[in-house]
Amino acid sequence: GEEIDIPIQEVVVGDVVIVRPGEKVPVDGEIVEGSSSVDESMVTGESVPVEKQRGDEVIGATINKTGSFKFRTARVGKDTLLAQIVRLVKEAQGSKAPIQKLADRVTGVFVPGVILIAIATFIIWYGITKNLTMAAISAVSVLIIACPCALGLATPTSVMVGTGKGAENGILIKGADSLEIAHKINTIVLDKTGTITKGKPTVTNYITVRGTAESNEIKLLRMTAAVERKSEHPLAEAIVEYAREQGADFPLPEPENFEAFGGMGVQGIVSDRLIQIGTARWMKELGIETSNLESHQDKWQGEGKTTSWIAVDGEIEGLVGISDTVKKDSGGVVKTLQKMGIEVVMLTGDNQKTAEAIAKEVGISRVFAEVRPEQKAEIIKSIQGEKIGRNIKRIVAMVGDGINDAPALALADVGIAIGTGTDVAIAAGDITLISGELTGIVTAIQLSKATMQNIKQNLFFAFIYNTLGIPIAAGILYPLTGWLLNPIIAGGAMAFSSVSVVTNALRLRKFEVR
């Protein structure tokens, strides 16, 4: 097609855009031609450029470093990731932390109390001295110095700086309540695929029942890929890609009566044959015998691989072994969280042997395997009902990236979504790790702790200021020194208290991950 220059406002979904070295990616999309390294630090906080090639997603506002590429636009305008980040950060900065509600309740009592103290000050000093001017000055000084500005600024300024700092580090915190509770987390539940692992599985093993004739294998693989192409599951994508690599004819036929069974498998009719692909558990529920290939399954699962059974018209015809590489930071993050006194649990729909192999690799001892999507939320609820020791309540964070994780993310005390996952999971999460790296969990907890310490310092300053300032303004020192607080000085002191609170909140800008 013809290459033309148009304003960014005129780019629409489906357009193919060319990005050359040094240029900024204008909107979100998927690379269709070429490769390059892209600086995503503005969005994810990661300083190292990310290698991109055909099929990879690119994010608007990131900078192309080396090569040229073409990408097809997927989200434009207010739908881009950057626009969503800006909107959500604004909403989070305007939200109230639960501790702010305490400050609001105190202020609700404080203001009428100050008015009563001012009236009492006027009455007492006028009664003692019969000096109207002195009594009025003392009462006005009380009202000025006790202005609750510092109390009102104590929480929102810290929340604003804290959520901004989170966004700077690739952590999108959607509300002040999440920011407050994150440092109390004592149990973290991690999904496996796409969270502990990279979520980009590849087929490593494939065997058929009817011998090794290449034509039989390719024919079965093509029918399997035709059904899996209708699924959004990462394992399905791996099988489709493997079929392409093995030389199966594309385009694939369109399956009829396609159905997906969450956490179990998929089925569809191809060339008048019923194709079912899924777990051994599902096959047994369907009454399909799997003993002829179970030795292969046991071996592959012991290596940490996921297996998918292929049945044709109710009989097993093949078995696929799929490997998903563990993220390089998973083991280190699990170890760090455990050192922080946090129990780490793994939750997955995968089989027990594969789950235990992956868990052992990253250092997790408690594993829930073969869990259906609807059971994930139930397990989160069950863990929340447990106690640590005799009376410590579990504060549970769920970390996931898939559609099937969304109910669990919503039910957990803090839902942490992987930014490279599905839109449904991201929408259900309270915190989003934009880069998808698990180190963001540690950063979010540390940032929460730093922000809450900052808020408590601000509230302490505000309360101490009023505790000392009101008696002085009321003239408690006058009998000893003959000195009354001038309303102008009281106004300056009030302004100073607000400045000190804001200045202390700004110290959060120097927050660094330890």
Protein Blocks (a to p, Z undefined) as FASTA:
>chain_A
ZZddddfklpcehiacdddehiacfbgcddfedcddddfklmnopabdcdddehiacdeh
iacfklccddddfbgcjlbmklmmmmmmmmmmmpccfklmmmmmmmmmmmmmmmmmmmmm
mmmmmmmnopaklmmmmmmmmmmmmocklmmmmmmmmmmmmmmmmmmnopacfbfklmmm
mmmpcbdcddfehplmnoiacdfbdcdfkojbfklmmmmmmmmmmmmmmpcbfklmmmmm
mmmmnopacdddddehiacdehibccddeehiacddddfklmmmnopafklmmmmmmmmm
mnopacddddeehiafbdcdddddddfklmmmmmmmmmnopacddddfbdfklmmmmmmm
nopabdcehiafklmmmmmmmmmmpcehjllccddddddfbfklmmmmmmpmbdcddfkl
cfklmmmpmbdcfkopaklmmmmmmmmmmmmmmmmmmmmmmmmmmmmmmmmmnopmmmmn
opacdfklmmmmmmmmmmmmmmmmmmmmmpccZZ
